[in-house]
Amino acid sequence: MAATEVAQSRRVVTEIPGPKSRAIQERRRSAVAQGVGSVLPVYVERAGGGIVEDVDGNALIDFGSGIAVTNVGNADPRVVERASEQLGRFTHTCFMVNPYEAYVEVCEALNRITPGDHEKRSILLNSGAEAVENAVKIARNATGRQAVVVFDHAYHGRTNLTMALTAKNMPYKQGFGPFAGEIHRMPMAYAYRWPTGPDNCGPEAADMVIDQITKQIGAENVAAVVIEPIQGEGGFIEPAPGFLPAIVDFCRANGIVFVADEVQTGFARTGHMFACEHEGIVPDLIATAKGIAAGLPLAAVTGRAELMDAVHGGGLGGTYGGNPAACAAALASLSAIESDGLVERAREIGELMLGRLRDMAGKYDVIGDVRGRGAMIAVELVKDADRTPDPESLAKVMSFCHSRGLVLLSAGTYGNVIRMLPPLVIGDDLLNEGLDLLEEAFSLL
């Protein structure tokens, strides 16, 4: 049976993890560095649609998508065919040595679909962290400035610079310093936890950020403001309404490059092709990865031509950036997103999930907040009316769901957020079954 023929039904035939997965896990202990973790150590045999099947024959409902990567599914036949055809012709030349058309085609597609009708350029890279790091390089080079502004609860990657941009210490930064300098962290418009309430959050947070930049850094020294339009690892925090537009206006007025980190939110995930479109934001630079190539390593920076072209020849690139097989996969994946209507499908998924989860919030006090857009949905768990984070309940919910065959991810600065990122090709039956399991877990707390 090919991966694309995986039956779209949950099946639990052993305990999870099963005996074959446990045996591989034992081998892993003596082969793989302990610093590499796994949310759920079931070893995958094949996957497709909304199902991940393990080596023991268990079929799990996928609410993770490899952390928002397999938006078009794990084995879309168009992606498989196009990438396989490319592999049969050549695997690598390095675009900086002998270029090839697919790299150019991907850049053309990104220039077309990213927000704004201005002239754009793109570069292709390998990972989200690499994309963010290159966006900062470009902004610093183009402006001649050094300071970079980031936000509480942010996550931008695991390289030295992107660790500095990331807010959460454990596990991402602990013991890995010293970090890159000239990074300045600002308050985030986290509506659920804003002291004066959600209605005041957007304008108050924006005023606070602008005041701190002006007084503590000097706007004339800031090269870039880097922000996730919806924060990912931080807990799927949607900036309160009005916050992003105010920050963008401040950047425009002061010659600051506004960088949207759309690594987790991009490519139809939130019910727009890119999350910044929800508030009409047009970034100067946009960093993408994850969902761009349906699982093959690829990332990009796309932005205003005058910024991208300001960098001297040879200043951007990398040996594997824009690998030809990854480019082929990206072209097929982007075509599938558009032809299959996956932007609209993400909205349908969001409506279904948010509706059911808000019903659950009315029944279970542990659910403090339900939030998200499209197929990027989160539930924040709390202990009391004071909104004390409840990571203990999260651990119990995750354990129950994993044991029953539902792949869930956690997130949040306080370790108390369940995040859900189902493939955009998942069926409503699997969505509802997964939510049934989640509700059962809440009922047992």
Residue pairs with C-beta under 8 A, 6 or more apart in sequence:
1 46
2 46
2 75
3 46
3 47
3 48
3 74
3 75
3 80
4 48
4 75
4 76
4 77
4 80
5 48
6 46
6 47
6 48
6 49
6 51
6 53
6 59
6 75
7 51
7 59
8 49
8 50
8 51
8 427
8 429
8 430
9 51
9 59
9 430
10 51
10 59
10 60
10 61
10 405
10 406
10 430
10 433
11 57
11 58
11 59
11 405
12 58
12 59
12 404
12 405
13 56
13 57
13 58
14 56
14 57
14 58
15 403
16 40
16 42
16 54
16 58
16 60
16 402
16 403
16 404
16 405
17 25
17 40
17 41
17 42
17 43
17 54
17 56
18 42
18 54
18 55
18 56
18 57
18 58
19 56
20 43
20 54
20 55
20 56
21 41
21 42
21 43
21 54
21 55
21 56
24 43
24 55
25 41
25 43
28 41
37 171
39 64
39 407
39 409
39 410
40 60
40 402
40 407
42 52
42 54
42 55
42 56
42 58
42 60
43 54
43 55
44 52
44 53
44 54
44 55
45 53
45 54
45 55
46 53
46 75
47 53
47 62
47 70
47 74
47 75
48 73
48 74
48 75
49 73
49 74
49 423
49 425
49 426
49 427
49 430
50 61
50 62
50 73
50 422
50 423
50 425
50 426
50 427
50 430
50 431
51 59
51 60
51 61
51 62
51 430
52 59
52 60
52 62
52 74
52 407
53 59
53 60
54 60
58 405
59 405
60 405
60 406
60 407
61 405
61 406
61 407
61 430
61 433
61 434
61 437
62 70
62 74
62 407
62 422
62 423
62 426
63 406
63 407
63 408
63 409
63 420
63 421
63 422
63 434
64 407
64 408
64 409
64 421
64 422
65 71
65 421
65 422
65 423
66 74
66 295
67 264
67 290
67 409
67 421
68 232
68 264
68 265
68 269
68 290
68 291
68 376
68 421
69 290
69 291
69 294
69 295
70 291
70 294
70 295
70 423
71 267
71 268
71 269
71 291
71 294
71 333
71 337
71 342
71 423
71 424
72 79
72 294
72 333
72 336
72 337
72 340
72 342
72 423
72 424
72 425
73 294
73 423
73 425
74 294
74 295
74 423
76 294
76 332
76 333
76 336
76 425
78 332
78 335
78 336
79 293
79 294
79 329
79 332
79 333
79 336
81 332
82 328
82 329
82 331
82 332
83 296
83 325
83 326
83 328
83 329
83 332
85 328
86 102
86 324
86 325
86 327
86 328
87 325
89 324
90 100
90 324
91 323
91 324
91 325
92 320
92 323
92 324
93 99
93 100
93 324
94 319
94 320
95 103
95 124
95 317
95 321
95 322
96 317
96 319
100 324
100 327
102 322
102 324
102 327
102 328
102 331
103 124
103 322
103 324
103 327
105 327
105 331
106 122
106 124
106 298
106 300
106 322
106 327
106 330
106 331
106 334
107 121
107 122
107 123
107 124
107 300
107 302
109 330
109 331
109 334
110 120
110 122
110 288
110 300
110 302
111 120
111 121
111 122
111 302
113 273
113 334
114 120
114 273
114 274
114 286
114 288
114 302
115 274
115 276
115 277
115 281
115 282
115 283
115 286
116 282
116 283
118 282
118 304
118 305
119 304
119 305
120 302
120 303
120 304
120 305
120 308
121 302
121 303
121 305
121 308
121 309
122 300
122 301
122 302
122 303
122 308
123 134
123 300
123 301
123 308
123 316
123 317
123 321
123 322
124 298
124 299
124 300
124 321
124 322
124 327
125 131
125 134
125 289
125 298
125 299
125 300
125 301
125 318
125 321
125 322
126 297
126 298
126 299
126 318
126 320
126 321
126 323
127 157
127 289
127 297
127 299
128 156
128 157
128 261
128 263
128 264
128 287
128 288
128 289
128 290
128 299
129 156
129 157
129 158
129 159
129 162
130 157
130 159
130 289
130 299
130 318
130 321
131 263
131 287
131 288
131 289
131 299
131 300
131 301
132 156
132 157
132 161
132 162
132 165
132 226
132 259
132 261
132 263
132 287
133 157
133 159
133 161
133 162
134 287
134 301
134 316
135 224
135 226
135 259
135 261
135 285
135 287
135 301
135 303
136 148
136 161
136 165
136 223
136 224
136 226
136 259
137 311
137 315
137 316
138 257
138 285
138 301
138 303
138 307
138 308
138 310
138 311
138 316
139 145
139 148
139 223
139 224
139 257
139 259
139 284
139 285
139 307
140 146
140 148
140 223
140 224
141 310
141 311
141 312
141 315
142 257
142 306
142 307
142 310
142 311
143 223
143 224
143 255
143 256
143 257
145 220
145 221
145 222
145 223
146 182
146 221
146 223
147 182
147 184
147 217
147 218
147 221
147 222
147 223
148 165
148 182
148 183
148 184
148 222
148 223
148 224
148 225
148 226
149 184
149 185
149 186
149 209
149 213
149 217
149 222
149 224
149 225
149 226
149 256
150 156
150 165
150 167
150 183
150 184
150 185
150 186
150 225
150 226
150 227
151 167
151 185
151 186
151 187
151 188
151 227
151 231
152 167
152 185
152 186
152 187
152 188
152 190
152 234
152 413
153 167
153 168
153 188
153 190
153 231
153 234
153 235
153 237
153 413
154 165
154 166
154 167
154 185
154 188
154 226
154 227
154 228
154 231
154 234
155 166
155 167
155 168
155 172
155 228
155 231
155 232
155 233
155 234
156 162
156 165
156 166
156 226
156 228
156 261
157 163
157 165
157 166
158 172
160 176
160 179
160 180
161 179
161 180
163 172
163 173
163 176
163 179
164 179
164 180
164 181
164 183
165 183
165 226
166 172
166 173
166 233
167 185
167 234
167 413
168 233
168 234
168 413
172 233
173 179
184 213
184 216
184 217
186 208
186 209
186 212
186 213
187 205
187 208
187 209
187 212
188 205
188 231
188 234
188 237
188 239
189 201
189 202
189 205
189 206
189 239
189 240
189 243
190 201
190 237
190 240
191 198
191 201
191 202
191 238
191 240
192 198
192 237
192 368
192 369
192 371
192 380
192 387
193 387
194 200
194 201
194 204
194 205
194 240
196 204
198 240
201 240
201 243
202 239
202 240
202 241
202 242
202 243
202 246
203 242
203 243
203 246
205 239
205 240
205 243
206 242
206 243
206 246
206 247
206 250
207 246
209 247
210 246
210 247
210 250
213 219
213 222
213 250
219 250
219 254
219 256
220 254
220 255
222 254
222 256
223 256
223 257
224 256
224 257
224 258
224 259
224 285
225 247
225 251
225 256
225 257
225 258
225 259
226 259
226 261
227 239
227 244
227 247
227 258
227 259
227 260
227 261
228 234
228 260
228 261
228 262
228 263
228 264
228 265
229 239
229 244
229 260
229 261
229 262
229 265
229 274
229 275
229 276
229 278
229 279
229 281
230 236
230 237
230 238
230 239
230 264
230 265
230 270
230 275
230 372
230 373
230 376
231 237
232 263
232 264
232 265
232 411
232 419
233 411
234 411
234 412
234 413
235 378
235 380
235 411
235 412
235 413
235 414
235 416
235 417
235 419
236 371
236 372
236 376
236 377
236 378
236 411
236 417
236 419
237 371
238 371
238 372
238 373
241 279
244 276
244 279
244 281
245 279
245 280
245 281
247 258
248 258
248 281
248 282
248 283
250 256
251 257
251 258
251 284
252 258
257 284
257 285
257 307
258 281
258 283
258 284
258 285
259 283
259 284
259 285
259 286
259 287
260 274
260 275
260 276
260 281
260 283
260 285
260 286
260 287
261 287
262 274
262 275
262 276
262 286
262 287
262 288
263 287
263 288
263 289
263 290
263 299
264 290
264 376
265 274
265 275
265 376
266 273
266 274
266 275
266 286
266 288
266 289
266 290
266 291
266 292
267 273
267 274
267 288
267 290
267 291
267 292
267 333
267 334
267 337
268 291
268 337
268 342
268 343
268 345
268 346
268 374
268 424
269 275
269 291
269 346
269 374
269 375
269 376
269 421
269 424
270 278
270 346
270 350
270 372
270 373
270 374
270 375
270 376
271 278
271 343
271 344
271 346
271 347
271 350
271 373
271 374
271 375
272 278
272 343
272 374
273 337
273 343
274 286
275 373
275 376
276 282
276 283
276 286
278 373
283 303
284 303
284 304
284 307
285 301
285 302
285 303
285 304
285 307
285 308
286 301
286 302
286 303
287 299
287 300
287 301
288 299
288 300
288 301
288 302
289 298
289 299
289 300
291 333
292 298
292 299
292 300
292 330
292 333
292 334
293 326
293 327
293 329
293 330
293 333
294 329
294 330
294 332
294 333
295 329
296 323
296 325
296 326
296 329
296 330
297 320
297 323
297 326
298 322
298 323
298 326
298 327
298 329
298 330
299 321
301 308
336 342
337 343
337 424
340 425
342 424
342 425
345 375
345 424
345 425
346 374
346 375
346 424
347 374
349 374
349 375
349 422
349 424
349 426
349 431
350 372
350 373
350 374
350 375
350 376
350 377
352 428
352 431
352 432
353 372
353 375
353 377
353 420
353 431
353 435
354 370
354 372
354 377
356 432
356 435
356 439
357 367
357 370
357 377
357 379
357 435
358 370
360 367
360 370
360 438
360 439
360 442
361 367
361 369
361 370
361 379
363 442
364 442
364 443
364 445
366 381
366 382
366 383
366 390
366 393
366 442
366 445
367 379
367 380
367 381
367 382
367 442
368 380
368 381
368 382
368 387
369 378
369 379
369 380
369 382
370 377
370 378
370 379
370 380
371 377
371 378
371 380
372 378
372 420
375 420
375 421
375 422
375 423
375 424
376 419
376 420
376 421
377 419
377 420
378 411
378 412
378 417
378 418
378 419
378 420
379 417
379 418
379 420
380 389
380 412
380 416
380 417
381 389
381 390
381 391
381 393
381 394
381 397
381 416
381 417
381 418
382 388
382 389
382 390
382 416
383 389
383 390
383 393
389 412
389 414
389 415
389 416
390 416
391 414
391 415
391 416
393 416
393 445
394 410
394 415
394 416
394 417
394 418
396 441
396 444
396 445
397 408
397 418
397 438
397 441
397 442
397 445
398 408
398 410
398 418
400 437
400 440
400 441
400 444
401 408
401 437
401 438
401 441
402 408
404 437
404 440
405 437
406 434
406 437
406 438
408 418
408 419
408 420
408 438
409 418
409 419
409 420
409 421
410 417
410 418
410 419
411 417
411 418
411 419
418 438
422 430
422 431
422 434
